[in-house]
Amino acid sequence: MTITIRPATPKDIPFILTGNNVIDQSSALQSQRGLGANNIHEDIFSERPKAYIDIATLINDAGEEEQAAFLIYSFFYLASEGSAIWVSKFYIDPFCRKMNIGLQMRDYLFRRYPDCPSIFGCVGVKNRIARVFFAAIGAQRYDDFPLYGVKRN
């Protein structure tokens, strides 16, 4: 099978919402807003996107494209490195796991954004699948840098 990675389009929204729901069910952080089709249109498919979604697809034996994975990410700035990529969601369909899609998506991001030297993300301590995945693609765990968050009152 051939794996292709491309920017998401509105036709990918049902797949993104399904994968997002799977991820949210295993998350300790409960979504305040929830990800919906309207949010994706406003935040991703606008003239000034707040984040980006890329889709990994497979070409099946019938020559049809099937969605296999998605990655939701944005950019932030580190004083020590410059621009970096922050992955907020990464989903691989269970039928497509162990196909090196994660490694291919990592490499795709580095090729697409050659000025970004790093990719970061946060993984729940109880999310064993995500922890194993990030270790497998060469991610380093930063135990000395706990994540903090402040929400508006």
C-alpha positions, -999 to +999 in steps of 0.1 A: +000+000+000+011+035-007+010+061+020+004+098+011+003+128+034-016+159+025-033+189+041-068+181+053-099+192+032-135+196+043-142+161+031-119+148+059-140+163+087-160+132+096-128+112+099-112+139+120-142+141+143-143+103+147-106+101+156-108+131+179-137+114+198-116+082+202-087+103+216-109+123+240-125+092+255-090+082+268-080+117+279-079+129+315-085+165+303-121+171+294-126+193+264-141+227+272-153+235+237-152+202+219-140+198+183-169+202+159-172+207+121-179+245+127-147+248+147-127+231+120-141+254+094-135+285+115-101+276+129-084+255+102-100+262+068-100+300+072-079+327+056-059+329+089-058+294+103-051+289+140-038+254+134-033+229+107-045+193+100-026+169+078-041+136+067-022+103+060-040+082+034-036+047+020-044+036-015-063+003-012-062-026-036-091-011-055-071+021-060-093+042-037-079+066-011-086+057+026-079+080+055-054+064+079-043+091+103-044+128+111-022+153+129-034+186+143-006+210+150+003+247+153+034+267+158+050+284+188+083+301+196+111+289+219+137+315+228+164+288+227+154+273+193+131+296+174+099+284+158+087+249+167+057+227+160+032+218+187+012+186+180-021+188+199-038+156+184-024+126+166-047+098+156-039+066+137-068+043+127-063+010+146-063-009+113-033+012+101-011+010+131+024-007+127+027+007+092+052+034+101+027+062+095+039+081+125+075+081+113+063+092+079+042+120+093+072+132+115+095+132+084+068+150+064+065+178+089+103+183+090+104+184+052+074+207+049+087+231+076+125+230+073+130+261+096+113+243+125+140+222+143+116+205+168+082+189+172+067+189+207+035+175+221+020+165+254+009+129+263-012+118+292+006+096+316-021+070+313-021+070+275+002+041+270-004+039+232+007+075+227+037+071+250+049+040+232+043+058+198+063+089+207+092+068+220+091+048+188+095+079+166+125+091+187+107+116+209+125+125+242+106+128+274+114+160+294+108+150+330+124+183+342+098+204+323+063+197+336+035+213+316+015+240+333-017+256+320-038+286+331-073+291+320-092+323+319-117+327+347 
